[in-house]
């Protein structure tokens, strides 16, 4: 089961990034061009949040099954001294959860706005902050925090 969850997690992470980038592109374009907030824009807003929520659920399942997290929790006093273990057991999950919470808030607030420009501005603001947090929490191959290859 862990291998299957890992496969879905690895696939979904790229989908989350792609949908978030698309939503930010549409929000930026709509905001600066004073465009109407279309059904397509609303669908992209909605599906970006939905994909992020699916990723959250898979990530939570993977987190609960992770040998790294299990080791970290079983050997907390020694494991907390290893930044790689701490990154994956605490930092990554906390920052990613925060990013998804911000995506959810941004989606809900954008949905409730009445003016089209305000919808775009709300999406742009909240989704951009979320993307920034996601970029911080990704274990990039060049990251000093923790590194993993782009594709495993």
C-alpha angles and dihedrals in degrees: 000000000000091000092050092049090049091053093051092043092052092048095045095050091065091046090052091051093046094049092045092050091048091049091049091049092051092045093049093046093046095045098048095040093046088234128170116263100244133197087258091056090049091049091050090049091050097043093047090058092043094051089048090052092050089050089050092054093048090045092052091051091047091047091054091051098040116123088209092057093043091052091045093052094043093049101029099151094055098031094055088066091062109080093201091057092043091049094055097036099044118000101046095046095044095048093044091049089050091050092052091048088053091049089052093048092046092049093049094046093047090050091055097049115105101202117070093223090052090052091054093044092050092049092045094051100044097038092048091053089048092050090050091053091047091052090052093050098046112102094231118192088243096043119121089208099061131326135215131164118266092244125025 
